[in-house]
């Protein structure tokens, strides 16, 4: 007997009918084989359980249980069994009423060999189609279970990125045998720092290495699931209220740092009450993870600890860049570095384009530094080449602390160059300051800070330098010049005391009188009389 043969079983209480059915066609040529026969339904039921045929031919009228009752009973036990009922003409209408039971076909007695052949061919075709469908289904199931890890990961990605109905979530959790409880869900997202420096093969190998380590680390905790998201970040989904995810991630990070010599950044979302909110915890974890740009690499950042800001307008940035230029020219190192930090504080670090915005801001700061350098008596070609090299370095910096440290060194070097230039031109500078004072004596705003700002100088530096070069401090020099002009006006014009005060840039007449008496030893009225008497 061939294993591929279709097995046929016959039930009829008449021996001649059974013999006729067996011999009327060449069953073997159809790939079929008569595997057994029975004279009544009870006997047939026992043999069918033993022989497991594919097709049963059964008479409709038999002693005890008739063919319809038998069919109803046997199809419940063997729903894939094909039953063909043999019926006389008088019973045909009765037999047809049993179609709903699942009977495949009917043959009228007396048996006609052509009808039997056609029915057998029809059944064979049906069985072959079903076998093909079954084989295809088995192949698909095999393929399904071979791809189960991938499908499971794809579902978990949908869970953290899409708004899935809860019924669908529960059904798929059951299919993938993910036994999660109904509350306390939290996401952590892990990203390997500086992996962009590696080629694609090395980067993927490193990611697999870390991913396998993380999965192994949580292997014994059935309420923690580890998988990768669409950006190849390692995702930890915790469903265990007894676990402090922050602390366990800290231990994990330290182990990976030490054992795999690998730097990580980890973002952690808030705990959510139901599985439908896992998506929110994931987005919070990614926002926290992206914040490593602001705090540097090898950090664990919890969303609750992050204070996000909205990006400010372009005008705010331009204002700060103008301030930076002033501080650079003034030699104010601390103020210049603080301004650099302020420029970056305007950036929303949770933004998807945060790193690009940091690079753009850094390039703007570098441009300000080099524009100041170009105003000095430096070699243009050297400055140009230095600027190009600096731009190339900037695009490879991935965190804000690194960027601020790098730019601070540029700022310091720029200020050193500015100070060097200022020292070499100090004599001309003091002459220019004196000239500026002479030309603006009537301006009441004229002061040390006013003049220093005009010449892009540090007020303290100007004060020290002025006294060193002139032998007199700035305020004393300015007051003397104002008194000299006041004396000149008294001699040349008939002006009242308050008018003279305004003319020399002193708005308070009392203060002017005090300065004048200190300078001349006389008040204005006495000095006028003295001049008048002298004339």
HUPE-V475574 format. One record per run of one state. SS is the DSSP state (H for helix, E for strand, L for the rest). FROM is the first residue (numbers start at 1). TO is the last residue. Records with the same first field share a line. If there is no record, write none. Layout:
SS->FROM-TO, FROM-TO
This chain:
L->1-5, 12-14, 24-27, 31-31, 39-40, 52-54, 60-66, 78-81, 88-88, 102-104, 109-112, 147-147, 162-165, 176-184, 193-194, 198-199, 218-223, 229-233, 239-244, 260-263, 269-271, 273-274, 291-291, 296-299, 306-313, 331-332, 346-353, 375-379, 395-399, 425-425, 440-447, 455-458, 471-473, 493-496, 504-508, 521-523, 535-535
E->6-11, 32-38, 55-59, 82-87, 105-108, 185-192, 224-228, 234-238, 264-268, 272-272, 300-302
H->15-23, 28-30, 41-51, 67-77, 89-101, 113-146, 148-161, 166-175, 195-197, 200-217, 245-259, 275-290, 292-295, 303-305, 314-330, 333-345, 354-374, 380-394, 400-424, 426-439, 448-454, 459-470, 474-492, 497-503, 509-520, 524-534
